[in-house]
Amino acid sequence: MPRKYIFITGGVVSSLGKGLMLASIALLLEKKGFKIAMLKLDPYLNVDPGTMNPFEHGEVYVTDDGIETDLDLGHYYRYTHAPLSRASTATSGQVYDTVIKQERRGDYLGKTVQVIPHITEEIKKRIVHCGDQADAEVVLIEIGGTVGDIESLPFLEAIRQFRYERPNDCLNLHLTYVPYLKAAGEVKTKPTQHSVQTLRSIGIIPDMILCRSESALELPLKKKISLFCNVPTDCVFDAVDVETSIYEVPLKMQAQGIDNQICEKLGLEKRVADLSEWKKIIEKIKNPKGSVTIGIVGKYLQHKDAYKSVFEALTHGAVAEGYTLNLKTIESDKITSEKCLEGCDGFLIPGGFGERGWEGKILAARYCRENKIPFFGICLGLQVLIVEFARNVLGLTEANSTEIESQTNAPVISLLSEQEDVEDLGGTMRLGAYPCLLKEGSRVHQAYGTTTISERHRHRYEINNKYKKLAEEKGVTFSGVLENGNLCEIAEIDDHPWMIGVQFHPEFKSRPVEPHPLFHQFITAAIDGKNS
Ligand code: GLN
């Protein structure tokens, strides 16, 4: 059976949830037993989103092989088991970079290098490569942006050509918005018609239209969309706003039979996708035993996607315990006193960069340590935990991270190149998966149930080993170290119900059906604290 390709494009407006929709469809195919791969094509010119402000772009998701990518790969991870790597993402920046380097090397033998065919060839190559890497039966590809954007044109042209070359093996899905106009008292299909017209004018004829709307579309409306957009009525699907959880989307899509339609159109064997695990999750979400409130102390909180994976991983932990998660977002630069922190069962300080809000985070860590409130520090959050402990327990009143104060006389967090006794690994970012050894009997060992783990990193600064012994004497257990023992990756406060910091980003590896052990243990501690 030749490999099959499913493309999704978006129309009318951005933020319709193409990534989530594609991940849901991917899950359905995976549950039918097909080997899948997923690829995100982003039209922007940045080579990767690593340097983009979270306000611009939301979270930067990191893969095992250390690639900084779009947050949609987080959805792909949470819904499926598609392998995610360098091959799962490409931006215009990367594509142009490759082509221009080839041009400089003289690979085009004096030819004029053009968007068509050279850029489009490179895009097509990456689609094939993604499937090859995963040895996939079905590759699902998301084209970022909205149809009609100038910058997505080369991608659309590439997928047009791709299908022309493989007419029986491709499927085009188009996700659009069908708004309800209050003034007219009607649902409007015109924007969808225009968006499909635009697609068709560049030679892409969608096979299925997914209509994002507030409520399900009635048959006459579906018939209208069908007629005007040249798509059979049974290929017009509702993508209704979900009531309780984004994890309902696969169930809603399965109920409409989209997975079987896809198999039919691509000539894939029709099998049943067993979503019983997912149904259980939704049942739990709909019938909670209680609620748990977690305070997130960060500085990009106005952007709802800046800590996307953290929010999701916390939700997974809460759902595993049958609880609803209440998130309380606390802007760290607004924390002036402990009053700002009242009313939470636990606190989490996520990753971050730079000085703004730093002291507020230290205050939050102190409040949690002294009041024995569960505290989870991730990456920068671990560094906060260490600095707070050094200042207020070790008596190093001026302790700091050199990221915040380069001349501090107690650099408890610093660049490796600034530390003595450690081999200089340079000042660049540590990215991607590293193995970590856990201390027997520690809380983290109990959580993971194993002593060797692998987690993903994205940071420059490290715990300074010079202060390790002193901290251990005063009540910190460094329960996770880099495999060679050189770097501390996890710190637990001994005399505390649950105060743990980790140098890596566990949030990237949590699924609703496989909650991350640390998030699960943290939430359990918060619930225990609340109920005690
Ligand atoms: N800014 C810190 C560092 O570079 C933490 C980074 C992060 O939290 N991702 O080490």
Residues whose N, C-alpha, C, O or C-beta is under 5 A from the ligand:
A	BS01	LIG	G351 G352 F353 G354 I378 C379 L380 R458 H459 R460 Y461
